[in-house]
Structure formats: structure tokens, C-alpha cells
Amino acid sequence: MKIRRATKEDIDIIIDVWDESGLPIRLKGRDAPENLIKQLNEPNLWILVAEESGEIVGVALVTHDARKGWINRLVIKPSRTREGIATKLLQAAEKSLYEIGIEVIALLIKDDNLPSRAFFEKENYQYSEEIAYYSKRLDPEA
């Protein structure tokens, strides 16, 4: 298996993997193919893909704000779970952040997403009950 940075040619497949995995997708907003392609050119955002035999089997969106890194939308195709792909993809995402000097990595998981919560706890991520998440959106699709 190879883990690499996504290219614009991968965007439609990435969206398909997100959809197949049950992630909510905002195709009229932040997840529109043209927006994802623009995001690939940003210096603080990259998408990693796990690829095997030419097939994308996992995706992780990685960002940072120069002091904290974020791992978003880490998913594996449902037919390929429990093979260690998520761990390898997470390790690659972490390494890509550590290499640029980011020492704190965070992520958001819905409370009812028990498999993801168990995965990240197994990978030594600490749960924080003290954080309340707020957002302000100019557009519901953002």
C-alpha cells in the first residue's frame, strides 16, 4: 500500500469514498470538487490517500493553523476496514504535520461515532469533555 498526497485527478474518487463511508458531504459548498481542487493549492491543507493496486481505499484531510494540526475526514472504504489502513493513514498524517513543526494534533468526532472514538483512543488521542464546539457559517453548505 502507498500513501500519497492527493491530486486534482483524485477528487471525484475521494468524494465517492467519503460518500460510501457515510460522511456528510456538502457538494454545493466546501466539498464541491472545484473547491477541493482549490484547497489542494493551499499551503496549510493537503489530502492524503491510501492507494492499493491503483485503487484509493482511504482518505485523510490534513490542515494546520501554524500552531495546531487537524486531521479531518479520515475514512476507509467500508469493504476495507479492519486491515490497518486507518492506522497507516493516521501515522502518515501525523508525520506530515510533525515534519513542519506542528506538535499538537486535534480532531473532532461526533459523540455517537463510537468506532472512530475507539480508534483514536487506541492511537493515544485524549478525549476532552471541557470543549464545546461552536461554528458560524455564512452558508449552510460551508
DOBA-344627 format. One record per residue: z, x, y of N, C-alpha, C, O, CB in turn; residue in three letters; residue number from 1. Coordinates in nm, 3 decimals. Glycine has a CB too. Layout:
Z | X | Y | Z | X | Y | Z | X | Y | Z | X | Y | Z | X | Y | ala | NUM
...
REM end
This chain:
0.000 | 0.084 | -0.117 | 0.000 | 0.000 | 0.000 | 0.000 | 0.089 | 0.124 | 0.063 | 0.194 | 0.128 | 0.121 | -0.096 | 0.000 | met | 1
-0.073 | 0.042 | 0.224 | -0.084 | 0.114 | 0.351 | -0.029 | 0.025 | 0.462 | -0.058 | -0.094 | 0.466 | -0.232 | 0.156 | 0.380 | lys | 2
0.049 | 0.084 | 0.551 | 0.096 | 0.013 | 0.669 | 0.031 | 0.079 | 0.789 | 0.038 | 0.200 | 0.807 | 0.254 | 0.014 | 0.680 | ile | 3
-0.033 | -0.004 | 0.870 | -0.108 | 0.048 | 0.984 | -0.097 | -0.048 | 1.102 | -0.052 | -0.162 | 1.088 | -0.256 | 0.070 | 0.947 | arg | 4
-0.138 | 0.001 | 1.217 | -0.144 | -0.085 | 1.335 | -0.264 | -0.179 | 1.322 | -0.371 | -0.140 | 1.276 | -0.153 | -0.001 | 1.466 | arg | 5
-0.242 | -0.301 | 1.363 | -0.349 | -0.400 | 1.359 | -0.455 | -0.369 | 1.465 | -0.427 | -0.305 | 1.567 | -0.293 | -0.542 | 1.380 | ala | 6
-0.575 | -0.416 | 1.438 | -0.684 | -0.408 | 1.534 | -0.727 | -0.550 | 1.568 | -0.682 | -0.646 | 1.505 | -0.804 | -0.324 | 1.477 | thr | 7
-0.813 | -0.563 | 1.666 | -0.858 | -0.697 | 1.705 | -0.931 | -0.767 | 1.590 | -0.932 | -0.890 | 1.584 | -0.949 | -0.689 | 1.826 | lys | 8
-0.990 | -0.691 | 1.501 | -1.058 | -0.750 | 1.386 | -0.960 | -0.816 | 1.288 | -1.002 | -0.899 | 1.207 | -1.139 | -0.643 | 1.314 | glu | 9
-0.834 | -0.781 | 1.295 | -0.731 | -0.836 | 1.205 | -0.669 | -0.967 | 1.256 | -0.600 | -1.035 | 1.180 | -0.623 | -0.734 | 1.185 | asp | 10
-0.692 | -1.002 | 1.381 | -0.617 | -1.111 | 1.443 | -0.628 | -1.243 | 1.368 | -0.526 | -1.308 | 1.345 | -0.665 | -1.131 | 1.584 | ile | 11
-0.746 | -1.284 | 1.329 | -0.760 | -1.413 | 1.258 | -0.683 | -1.412 | 1.126 | -0.623 | -1.513 | 1.089 | -0.909 | -1.444 | 1.232 | asp | 12
-0.684 | -1.300 | 1.056 | -0.612 | -1.290 | 0.929 | -0.461 | -1.292 | 0.955 | -0.386 | -1.354 | 0.880 | -0.652 | -1.161 | 0.853 | ile | 13
-0.417 | -1.224 | 1.061 | -0.275 | -1.225 | 1.097 | -0.228 | -1.368 | 1.123 | -0.123 | -1.409 | 1.074 | -0.249 | -1.137 | 1.221 | ile | 14
-0.306 | -1.443 | 1.198 | -0.271 | -1.583 | 1.226 | -0.266 | -1.663 | 1.096 | -0.177 | -1.747 | 1.079 | -0.374 | -1.646 | 1.325 | ile | 15
-0.359 | -1.638 | 1.005 | -0.358 | -1.706 | 0.875 | -0.232 | -1.672 | 0.795 | -0.174 | -1.761 | 0.732 | -0.482 | -1.668 | 0.795 | asp | 16
-0.189 | -1.546 | 0.798 | -0.068 | -1.506 | 0.725 | 0.053 | -1.574 | 0.787 | 0.139 | -1.624 | 0.715 | -0.051 | -1.350 | 0.728 | val | 17
0.060 | -1.578 | 0.920 | 0.171 | -1.648 | 0.986 | 0.173 | -1.795 | 0.946 | 0.278 | -1.850 | 0.914 | 0.159 | -1.635 | 1.138 | trp | 18
0.056 | -1.857 | 0.948 | 0.045 | -1.999 | 0.914 | 0.085 | -2.023 | 0.769 | 0.164 | -2.113 | 0.739 | -0.097 | -2.050 | 0.939 | asp | 19
0.031 | -1.943 | 0.679 | 0.061 | -1.956 | 0.536 | 0.210 | -1.938 | 0.508 | 0.264 | -1.996 | 0.415 | -0.020 | -1.854 | 0.455 | glu | 20
0.274 | -1.856 | 0.591 | 0.417 | -1.829 | 0.573 | 0.506 | -1.932 | 0.638 | 0.629 | -1.927 | 0.624 | 0.450 | -1.693 | 0.629 | ser | 21
0.447 | -2.027 | 0.710 | 0.524 | -2.135 | 0.770 | 0.578 | -2.106 | 0.908 | 0.658 | -2.184 | 0.960 | 0.636 | -2.167 | 0.682 | gly | 22
0.536 | -1.996 | 0.970 | 0.580 | -1.968 | 1.106 | 0.515 | -2.066 | 1.203 | 0.398 | -2.100 | 1.187 | 0.547 | -1.823 | 1.146 | leu | 23
0.588 | -2.111 | 1.303 | 0.523 | -2.194 | 1.405 | 0.426 | -2.107 | 1.485 | 0.459 | -1.994 | 1.523 | 0.629 | -2.262 | 1.500 | pro | 24
0.309 | -2.160 | 1.510 | 0.205 | -2.084 | 1.580 | 0.164 | -2.162 | 1.704 | 0.140 | -2.283 | 1.698 | 0.082 | -2.056 | 1.487 | ile | 25
0.155 | -2.093 | 1.815 | 0.113 | -2.155 | 1.941 | -0.028 | -2.108 | 1.974 | -0.047 | -2.014 | 2.052 | 0.213 | -2.121 | 2.057 | arg | 26
-0.127 | -2.173 | 1.913 | -0.266 | -2.130 | 1.927 | -0.325 | -2.158 | 2.064 | -0.433 | -2.107 | 2.096 | -0.349 | -2.197 | 1.823 | leu | 27
-0.257 | -2.239 | 2.145 | -0.305 | -2.264 | 2.281 | -0.229 | -2.177 | 2.381 | -0.251 | -2.188 | 2.502 | -0.290 | -2.412 | 2.317 | lys | 28
-0.141 | -2.094 | 2.332 | -0.058 | -2.010 | 2.420 | -0.052 | -1.868 | 2.371 | -0.155 | -1.802 | 2.354 | 0.082 | -2.067 | 2.430 | gly | 29
0.070 | -1.821 | 2.349 | 0.090 | -1.678 | 2.318 | 0.022 | -1.631 | 2.190 | -0.008 | -1.513 | 2.176 | 0.237 | -1.650 | 2.308 | arg | 30
-0.004 | -1.723 | 2.097 | -0.066 | -1.684 | 1.970 | -0.216 | -1.711 | 1.966 | -0.279 | -1.697 | 1.861 | 0.001 | -1.756 | 1.856 | asp | 31
-0.274 | -1.748 | 2.078 | -0.419 | -1.765 | 2.083 | -0.483 | -1.630 | 2.053 | -0.437 | -1.527 | 2.102 | -0.467 | -1.820 | 2.224 | ala | 32
-0.588 | -1.629 | 1.972 | -0.650 | -1.500 | 1.936 | -0.679 | -1.411 | 2.057 | -0.656 | -1.290 | 2.052 | -0.778 | -1.524 | 1.861 | pro | 33
-0.731 | -1.470 | 2.166 | -0.764 | -1.387 | 2.283 | -0.637 | -1.328 | 2.345 | -0.641 | -1.217 | 2.399 | -0.840 | -1.470 | 2.387 | glu | 34
-0.525 | -1.400 | 2.340 | -0.400 | -1.346 | 2.393 | -0.345 | -1.235 | 2.304 | -0.295 | -1.135 | 2.354 | -0.297 | -1.458 | 2.407 | asn | 35
-0.353 | -1.253 | 2.174 | -0.307 | -1.148 | 2.083 | -0.391 | -1.021 | 2.099 | -0.337 | -0.910 | 2.096 | -0.312 | -1.196 | 1.937 | leu | 36
-0.521 | -1.038 | 2.117 | -0.607 | -0.921 | 2.138 | -0.567 | -0.848 | 2.266 | -0.560 | -0.725 | 2.267 | -0.756 | -0.964 | 2.145 | ile | 37
-0.540 | -0.921 | 2.374 | -0.493 | -0.859 | 2.499 | -0.361 | -0.786 | 2.475 | -0.341 | -0.675 | 2.526 | -0.476 | -0.964 | 2.610 | lys | 38
-0.271 | -0.849 | 2.399 | -0.141 | -0.789 | 2.374 | -0.152 | -0.657 | 2.299 | -0.070 | -0.567 | 2.319 | -0.053 | -0.885 | 2.296 | gln | 39
-0.254 | -0.643 | 2.214 | -0.272 | -0.518 | 2.140 | -0.297 | -0.400 | 2.234 | -0.277 | -0.285 | 2.195 | -0.387 | -0.531 | 2.042 | leu | 40
-0.340 | -0.427 | 2.356 | -0.366 | -0.321 | 2.453 | -0.244 | -0.288 | 2.538 | -0.250 | -0.198 | 2.622 | -0.481 | -0.360 | 2.542 | asn | 41
-0.135 | -0.359 | 2.519 | -0.013 | -0.333 | 2.594 | 0.060 | -0.214 | 2.532 | 0.064 | -0.201 | 2.410 | 0.079 | -0.459 | 2.597 | glu | 42
0.118 | -0.128 | 2.616 | 0.184 | -0.009 | 2.561 | 0.317 | -0.039 | 2.490 | 0.365 | 0.045 | 2.414 | 0.209 | 0.089 | 2.671 | pro | 43
0.376 | -0.155 | 2.515 | 0.506 | -0.183 | 2.456 | 0.500 | -0.290 | 2.347 | 0.602 | -0.350 | 2.314 | 0.603 | -0.226 | 2.564 | asn | 44
0.383 | -0.314 | 2.291 | 0.368 | -0.412 | 2.185 | 0.264 | -0.362 | 2.085 | 0.157 | -0.314 | 2.123 | 0.328 | -0.550 | 2.241 | leu | 45
0.296 | -0.375 | 1.958 | 0.199 | -0.346 | 1.854 | 0.228 | -0.436 | 1.735 | 0.341 | -0.483 | 1.716 | 0.202 | -0.196 | 1.812 | trp | 46
0.126 | -0.458 | 1.659 | 0.140 | -0.538 | 1.537 | 0.112 | -0.445 | 1.420 | 0.009 | -0.378 | 1.416 | 0.044 | -0.663 | 1.536 | ile | 47
0.204 | -0.442 | 1.326 | 0.185 | -0.364 | 1.204 | 0.142 | -0.459 | 1.092 | 0.191 | -0.572 | 1.083 | 0.314 | -0.286 | 1.165 | leu | 48
0.052 | -0.412 | 1.009 | 0.011 | -0.490 | 0.893 | 0.030 | -0.406 | 0.767 | 0.007 | -0.285 | 0.766 | -0.137 | -0.536 | 0.905 | val | 49
0.074 | -0.474 | 0.662 | 0.081 | -0.411 | 0.530 | -0.047 | -0.453 | 0.458 | -0.076 | -0.572 | 0.446 | 0.212 | -0.455 | 0.449 | ala | 50
-0.120 | -0.355 | 0.412 | -0.250 | -0.382 | 0.353 | -0.257 | -0.321 | 0.213 | -0.217 | -0.207 | 0.190 | -0.363 | -0.325 | 0.442 | glu | 51
-0.308 | -0.400 | 0.123 | -0.324 | -0.352 | -0.014 | -0.460 | -0.395 | -0.065 | -0.495 | -0.513 | -0.061 | -0.210 | -0.406 | -0.107 | glu | 52
-0.537 | -0.298 | -0.112 | -0.673 | -0.325 | -0.162 | -0.756 | -0.403 | -0.060 | -0.830 | -0.494 | -0.096 | -0.668 | -0.402 | -0.294 | ser | 53
-0.741 | -0.367 | 0.068 | -0.817 | -0.431 | 0.173 | -0.767 | -0.567 | 0.218 | -0.827 | -0.630 | 0.305 | -0.955 | -0.445 | 0.130 | gly | 54
-0.656 | -0.613 | 0.159 | -0.601 | -0.744 | 0.194 | -0.472 | -0.726 | 0.273 | -0.384 | -0.648 | 0.234 | -0.575 | -0.829 | 0.067 | glu | 55
-0.460 | -0.797 | 0.385 | -0.337 | -0.795 | 0.464 | -0.236 | -0.887 | 0.394 | -0.260 | -1.007 | 0.379 | -0.362 | -0.841 | 0.613 | ile | 56
-0.123 | -0.829 | 0.352 | -0.022 | -0.904 | 0.278 | 0.108 | -0.921 | 0.355 | 0.198 | -0.992 | 0.311 | 0.006 | -0.836 | 0.146 | val | 57
0.118 | -0.854 | 0.471 | 0.239 | -0.866 | 0.552 | 0.210 | -0.828 | 0.695 | 0.116 | -0.753 | 0.724 | 0.351 | -0.780 | 0.496 | gly | 58
0.292 | -0.880 | 0.786 | 0.273 | -0.859 | 0.930 | 0.410 | -0.844 | 0.997 | 0.507 | -0.910 | 0.958 | 0.193 | -0.977 | 0.994 | val | 59
0.417 | -0.758 | 1.098 | 0.534 | -0.749 | 1.184 | 0.487 | -0.720 | 1.326 | 0.407 | -0.629 | 1.348 | 0.634 | -0.639 | 1.135 | ala | 60
0.537 | -0.796 | 1.421 | 0.507 | -0.774 | 1.562 | 0.624 | -0.696 | 1.620 | 0.739 | -0.738 | 1.607 | 0.484 | -0.910 | 1.639 | leu | 61
0.595 | -0.584 | 1.684 | 0.698 | -0.493 | 1.733 | 0.683 | -0.479 | 1.885 | 0.573 | -0.455 | 1.935 | 0.688 | -0.353 | 1.664 | val | 62
0.793 | -0.494 | 1.957 | 0.790 | -0.479 | 2.102 | 0.912 | -0.399 | 2.148 | 1.006 | -0.376 | 2.071 | 0.785 | -0.617 | 2.173 | thr | 63
0.909 | -0.359 | 2.274 | 1.027 | -0.295 | 2.333 | 1.024 | -0.312 | 2.484 | 0.919 | -0.337 | 2.543 | 1.035 | -0.145 | 2.295 | his | 64
1.141 | -0.299 | 2.543 | 1.153 | -0.307 | 2.689 | 1.202 | -0.174 | 2.746 | 1.262 | -0.171 | 2.854 | 1.249 | -0.422 | 2.730 | asp | 65
1.178 | -0.067 | 2.677 | 1.216 | 0.070 | 2.713 | 1.362 | 0.102 | 2.683 | 1.402 | 0.218 | 2.692 | 1.189 | 0.094 | 2.860 | ala | 66
1.442 | 0.002 | 2.647 | 1.581 | 0.030 | 2.609 | 1.618 | -0.034 | 2.478 | 1.707 | 0.013 | 2.408 | 1.676 | -0.017 | 2.717 | arg | 67
1.548 | -0.144 | 2.444 | 1.577 | -0.213 | 2.318 | 1.445 | -0.251 | 2.252 | 1.351 | -0.296 | 2.318 | 1.666 | -0.340 | 2.343 | lys | 68
1.439 | -0.232 | 2.122 | 1.322 | -0.273 | 2.046 | 1.344 | -0.409 | 1.982 | 1.457 | -0.449 | 1.955 | 1.287 | -0.168 | 1.939 | gly | 69
1.236 | -0.478 | 1.959 | 1.240 | -0.609 | 1.896 | 1.142 | -0.614 | 1.781 | 1.028 | -0.568 | 1.792 | 1.210 | -0.721 | 1.997 | trp | 70
1.186 | -0.671 | 1.670 | 1.097 | -0.696 | 1.557 | 1.082 | -0.846 | 1.546 | 1.180 | -0.919 | 1.528 | 1.152 | -0.633 | 1.422 | ile | 71
0.960 | -0.890 | 1.558 | 0.929 | -1.033 | 1.559 | 0.829 | -1.066 | 1.448 | 0.746 | -0.983 | 1.410 | 0.874 | -1.077 | 1.696 | asn | 72
0.839 | -1.186 | 1.399 | 0.737 | -1.241 | 1.310 | 0.708 | -1.151 | 1.189 | 0.592 | -1.134 | 1.151 | 0.610 | -1.264 | 1.386 | arg | 73
0.813 | -1.096 | 1.132 | 0.794 | -1.018 | 1.010 | 0.780 | -1.116 | 0.894 | 0.875 | -1.185 | 0.858 | 0.914 | -0.918 | 0.986 | leu | 74
0.662 | -1.122 | 0.838 | 0.636 | -1.214 | 0.727 | 0.551 | -1.145 | 0.621 | 0.475 | -1.053 | 0.648 | 0.566 | -1.341 | 0.778 | val | 75
0.569 | -1.195 | 0.501 | 0.490 | -1.152 | 0.386 | 0.421 | -1.275 | 0.331 | 0.479 | -1.384 | 0.330 | 0.580 | -1.080 | 0.277 | ile | 76
0.299 | -1.259 | 0.284 | 0.231 | -1.373 | 0.223 | 0.321 | -1.431 | 0.114 | 0.378 | -1.355 | 0.034 | 0.091 | -1.331 | 0.164 | lys | 77
0.335 | -1.561 | 0.108 | 0.425 | -1.622 | 0.009 | 0.397 | -1.579 | -0.135 | 0.490 | -1.571 | -0.216 | 0.416 | -1.772 | 0.018 | pro | 78
0.273 | -1.552 | -0.167 | 0.239 | -1.510 | -0.304 | 0.279 | -1.366 | -0.333 | 0.269 | -1.321 | -0.447 | 0.090 | -1.526 | -0.328 | ser | 79
0.325 | -1.292 | -0.230 | 0.358 | -1.150 | -0.247 | 0.503 | -1.117 | -0.214 | 0.537 | -1.000 | -0.196 | 0.268 | -1.067 | -0.160 | arg | 80
0.590 | -1.217 | -0.206 | 0.730 | -1.188 | -0.176 | 0.799 | -1.124 | -0.296 | 0.749 | -1.129 | -0.409 | 0.804 | -1.316 | -0.135 | thr | 81
0.913 | -1.065 | -0.269 | 0.997 | -1.001 | -0.371 | 0.931 | -0.879 | -0.436 | 0.959 | -0.845 | -0.552 | 1.033 | -1.102 | -0.479 | arg | 82
0.842 | -0.813 | -0.360 | 0.777 | -0.691 | -0.409 | 0.816 | -0.568 | -0.328 | 0.765 | -0.459 | -0.352 | 0.625 | -0.709 | -0.405 | glu | 83
0.907 | -0.585 | -0.232 | 0.948 | -0.473 | -0.148 | 0.860 | -0.450 | -0.027 | 0.880 | -0.354 | 0.047 | 0.953 | -0.350 | -0.229 | gly | 84
0.762 | -0.537 | -0.005 | 0.671 | -0.520 | 0.107 | 0.745 | -0.537 | 0.239 | 0.722 | -0.460 | 0.333 | 0.555 | -0.621 | 0.098 | ile | 85
0.832 | -0.636 | 0.248 | 0.906 | -0.660 | 0.373 | 0.991 | -0.538 | 0.410 | 0.998 | -0.501 | 0.527 | 0.996 | -0.785 | 0.360 | ala | 86
1.055 | -0.478 | 0.312 | 1.136 | -0.359 | 0.339 | 1.051 | -0.245 | 0.392 | 1.089 | -0.179 | 0.489 | 1.210 | -0.315 | 0.211 | thr | 87
0.935 | -0.222 | 0.330 | 0.847 | -0.115 | 0.376 | 0.794 | -0.143 | 0.516 | 0.784 | -0.052 | 0.599 | 0.730 | -0.097 | 0.279 | lys | 88
0.761 | -0.266 | 0.543 | 0.710 | -0.304 | 0.674 | 0.820 | -0.289 | 0.780 | 0.795 | -0.240 | 0.890 | 0.657 | -0.448 | 0.672 | leu | 89
0.942 | -0.331 | 0.747 | 1.055 | -0.316 | 0.837 | 1.081 | -0.168 | 0.865 | 1.101 | -0.130 | 0.981 | 1.181 | -0.382 | 0.779 | leu | 90
1.081 | -0.086 | 0.764 | 1.106 | 0.057 | 0.783 | 0.999 | 0.120 | 0.873 | 1.031 | 0.205 | 0.956 | 1.109 | 0.129 | 0.647 | gln | 91
0.875 | 0.079 | 0.856 | 0.767 | 0.131 | 0.941 | 0.786 | 0.084 | 1.086 | 0.763 | 0.161 | 1.179 | 0.629 | 0.086 | 0.888 | ala | 92
0.827 | -0.040 | 1.104 | 0.851 | -0.093 | 1.239 | 0.966 | -0.016 | 1.305 | 0.956 | 0.024 | 1.421 | 0.882 | -0.245 | 1.234 | ala | 93
1.074 | 0.003 | 1.231 | 1.189 | 0.078 | 1.284 | 1.147 | 0.220 | 1.321 | 1.180 | 0.269 | 1.429 | 1.304 | 0.081 | 1.181 | glu | 94
1.075 | 0.285 | 1.233 | 1.031 | 0.424 | 1.257 | 0.945 | 0.431 | 1.383 | 0.960 | 0.523 | 1.463 | 0.952 | 0.478 | 1.135 | lys | 95
0.857 | 0.334 | 1.401 | 0.770 | 0.336 | 1.519 | 0.851 | 0.323 | 1.648 | 0.813 | 0.379 | 1.751 | 0.666 | 0.223 | 1.511 | ser | 96
0.960 | 0.253 | 1.643 | 1.048 | 0.242 | 1.760 | 1.133 | 0.367 | 1.779 | 1.147 | 0.417 | 1.891 | 1.138 | 0.119 | 1.748 | leu | 97
1.190 | 0.418 | 1.670 | 1.273 | 0.539 | 1.680 | 1.191 | 0.656 | 1.734 | 1.243 | 0.738 | 1.810 | 1.333 | 0.574 | 1.542 | tyr | 98
1.065 | 0.665 | 1.695 | 0.979 | 0.776 | 1.737 | 0.957 | 0.780 | 1.888 | 0.925 | 0.885 | 1.943 | 0.846 | 0.769 | 1.667 | glu | 99
0.973 | 0.667 | 1.956 | 0.955 | 0.666 | 2.101 | 1.090 | 0.661 | 2.174 | 1.095 | 0.636 | 2.295 | 0.868 | 0.547 | 2.144 | ile | 100
1.197 | 0.685 | 2.101 | 1.329 | 0.696 | 2.162 | 1.409 | 0.568 | 2.169 | 1.516 | 0.565 | 2.231 | 1.314 | 0.749 | 2.297 | gly | 101
1.362 | 0.462 | 2.108 | 1.437 | 0.336 | 2.106 | 1.545 | 0.348 | 1.999 | 1.515 | 0.379 | 1.883 | 1.344 | 0.213 | 2.079 | ile | 102
1.670 | 0.325 | 2.037 | 1.781 | 0.340 | 1.943 | 1.847 | 0.208 | 1.904 | 1.929 | 0.205 | 1.813 | 1.884 | 0.431 | 2.002 | glu | 103
1.812 | 0.100 | 1.974 | 1.869 | -0.032 | 1.942 | 1.753 | -0.124 | 1.907 | 1.655 | -0.135 | 1.981 | 1.953 | -0.090 | 2.062 | val | 104
1.765 | -0.189 | 1.794 | 1.662 | -0.283 | 1.749 | 1.727 | -0.419 | 1.728 | 1.833 | -0.430 | 1.667 | 1.592 | -0.233 | 1.618 | ile | 105
1.661 | -0.521 | 1.779 | 1.714 | -0.657 | 1.769 | 1.607 | -0.751 | 1.715 | 1.489 | -0.717 | 1.711 | 1.765 | -0.706 | 1.906 | ala | 106
1.652 | -0.868 | 1.675 | 1.560 | -0.971 | 1.629 | 1.630 | -1.105 | 1.639 | 1.753 | -1.112 | 1.644 | 1.513 | -0.944 | 1.484 | leu | 107
1.552 | -1.209 | 1.642 | 1.604 | -1.345 | 1.647 | 1.561 | -1.418 | 1.521 | 1.446 | -1.410 | 1.479 | 1.555 | -1.420 | 1.774 | leu | 108
1.656 | -1.489 | 1.461 | 1.628 | -1.567 | 1.340 | 1.693 | -1.703 | 1.357 | 1.808 | -1.712 | 1.402 | 1.680 | -1.495 | 1.210 | ile | 109
1.622 | -1.807 | 1.322 | 1.682 | -1.940 | 1.327 | 1.799 | -1.946 | 1.229 | 1.794 | -1.887 | 1.121 | 1.578 | -2.050 | 1.295 | lys | 110
1.905 | -2.019 | 1.269 | 2.025 | -2.028 | 1.185 | 1.995 | -2.076 | 1.043 | 2.059 | -2.030 | 0.948 | 2.124 | -2.122 | 1.249 | asp | 111
1.899 | -2.166 | 1.029 | 1.873 | -2.223 | 0.896 | 1.775 | -2.140 | 0.812 | 1.740 | -2.180 | 0.701 | 1.819 | -2.363 | 0.911 | asp | 112
1.731 | -2.025 | 0.863 | 1.640 | -1.940 | 0.787 | 1.723 | -1.843 | 0.702 | 1.733 | -1.724 | 0.732 | 1.543 | -1.862 | 0.883 | asn | 113
1.782 | -1.897 | 0.598 | 1.874 | -1.818 | 0.515 | 1.809 | -1.700 | 0.445 | 1.871 | -1.594 | 0.436 | 1.937 | -1.907 | 0.412 | leu | 114
1.685 | -1.712 | 0.394 | 1.625 | -1.593 | 0.331 | 1.608 | -1.477 | 0.429 | 1.635 | -1.362 | 0.393 | 1.488 | -1.629 | 0.273 | pro | 115
1.565 | -1.504 | 0.551 | 1.550 | -1.396 | 0.650 | 1.685 | -1.337 | 0.688 | 1.700 | -1.216 | 0.701 | 1.478 | -1.447 | 0.775 | ser | 116
1.782 | -1.424 | 0.705 | 1.916 | -1.375 | 0.740 | 1.970 | -1.283 | 0.630 | 2.026 | -1.177 | 0.659 | 2.013 | -1.493 | 0.763 | arg | 117
1.953 | -1.323 | 0.505 | 2.000 | -1.240 | 0.393 | 1.924 | -1.108 | 0.388 | 1.984 | -1.004 | 0.362 | 1.983 | -1.316 | 0.260 | ala | 118
1.794 | -1.112 | 0.413 | 1.713 | -0.990 | 0.411 | 1.763 | -0.890 | 0.515 | 1.786 | -0.774 | 0.483 | 1.564 | -1.022 | 0.436 | phe | 119
1.779 | -0.934 | 0.639 | 1.819 | -0.842 | 0.745 | 1.963 | -0.795 | 0.728 | 1.995 | -0.681 | 0.764 | 1.802 | -0.907 | 0.881 | phe | 120
2.050 | -0.877 | 0.674 | 2.185 | -0.831 | 0.645 | 2.181 | -0.723 | 0.537 | 2.255 | -0.625 | 0.545 | 2.274 | -0.948 | 0.599 | glu | 121
2.096 | -0.741 | 0.438 | 2.080 | -0.640 | 0.333 | 2.028 | -0.508 | 0.392 | 2.058 | -0.400 | 0.341 | 1.982 | -0.691 | 0.223 | lys | 122
1.951 | -0.518 | 0.500 | 1.895 | -0.400 | 0.565 | 1.987 | -0.346 | 0.675 | 1.944 | -0.268 | 0.760 | 1.759 | -0.432 | 0.624 | glu | 123
2.114 | -0.387 | 0.673 | 2.220 | -0.337 | 0.762 | 2.211 | -0.384 | 0.907 | 2.261 | -0.316 | 0.997 | 2.219 | -0.189 | 0.760 | asn | 124
2.148 | -0.497 | 0.930 | 2.150 | -0.558 | 1.063 | 2.277 | -0.641 | 1.074 | 2.317 | -0.709 | 0.979 | 2.021 | -0.645 | 1.089 | tyr | 125
2.339 | -0.636 | 1.191 | 2.465 | -0.706 | 1.214 | 2.441 | -0.838 | 1.286 | 2.371 | -0.844 | 1.387 | 2.562 | -0.618 | 1.295 | gln | 126
2.500 | -0.942 | 1.233 | 2.489 | -1.076 | 1.292 | 2.588 | -1.087 | 1.408 | 2.701 | -1.040 | 1.399 | 2.516 | -1.186 | 1.185 | tyr | 127
2.544 | -1.150 | 1.516 | 2.632 | -1.168 | 1.632 | 2.647 | -1.316 | 1.661 | 2.549 | -1.383 | 1.693 | 2.576 | -1.093 | 1.755 | ser | 128
2.767 | -1.365 | 1.651 | 2.794 | -1.506 | 1.681 | 2.809 | -1.529 | 1.831 | 2.804 | -1.644 | 1.876 | 2.920 | -1.552 | 1.610 | glu | 129
2.826 | -1.423 | 1.909 | 2.854 | -1.439 | 2.051 | 2.731 | -1.465 | 2.137 | 2.745 | -1.496 | 2.255 | 2.923 | -1.318 | 2.101 | glu | 130
2.614 | -1.455 | 2.081 | 2.493 | -1.466 | 2.162 | 2.441 | -1.609 | 2.163 | 2.426 | -1.673 | 2.059 | 2.384 | -1.371 | 2.109 | ile | 131
2.415 | -1.658 | 2.282 | 2.348 | -1.786 | 2.300 | 2.209 | -1.755 | 2.355 | 2.196 | -1.682 | 2.453 | 2.429 | -1.883 | 2.397 | ala | 132
2.108 | -1.809 | 2.293 | 1.969 | -1.780 | 2.333 | 1.919 | -1.889 | 2.427 | 1.928 | -2.008 | 2.396 | 1.876 | -1.770 | 2.208 | tyr | 133
1.868 | -1.848 | 2.540 | 1.809 | -1.939 | 2.636 | 1.667 | -1.891 | 2.664 | 1.638 | -1.772 | 2.654 | 1.894 | -1.947 | 2.768 | tyr | 134
1.579 | -1.982 | 2.699 | 1.446 | -1.942 | 2.743 | 1.398 | -2.039 | 2.850 | 1.443 | -2.153 | 2.858 | 1.346 | -1.937 | 2.624 | ser | 135
1.305 | -1.991 | 2.929 | 1.242 | -2.074 | 3.033 | 1.093 | -2.053 | 3.017 | 1.044 | -1.940 | 3.022 | 1.292 | -2.036 | 3.180 | lys | 136
1.021 | -2.160 | 2.997 | 0.878 | -2.150 | 2.969 | 0.797 | -2.224 | 3.075 | 0.826 | -2.340 | 3.106 | 0.845 | -2.204 | 2.829 | arg | 137
0.697 | -2.159 | 3.128 | 0.607 | -2.226 | 3.221 | 0.519 | -2.326 | 3.147 | 0.471 | -2.423 | 3.205 | 0.520 | -2.123 | 3.294 | leu | 138
0.499 | -2.299 | 3.019 | 0.413 | -2.383 | 2.935 | 0.479 | -2.389 | 2.797 | 0.524 | -2.286 | 2.747 | 0.264 | -2.327 | 2.926 | asp | 139
0.487 | -2.507 | 2.734 | 0.550 | -2.517 | 2.601 | 0.481 | -2.429 | 2.496 | 0.544 | -2.395 | 2.395 | 0.548 | -2.662 | 2.555 | pro | 140
0.355 | -2.392 | 2.517 | 0.284 | -2.307 | 2.422 | 0.310 | -2.159 | 2.444 | 0.268 | -2.076 | 2.363 | 0.136 | -2.333 | 2.431 | glu | 141
0.378 | -2.124 | 2.551 | 0.402 | -1.983 | 2.583 | 0.492 | -1.917 | 2.481 | 0.522 | -1.799 | 2.493 | 0.462 | -1.970 | 2.722 | ala | 142
REM end
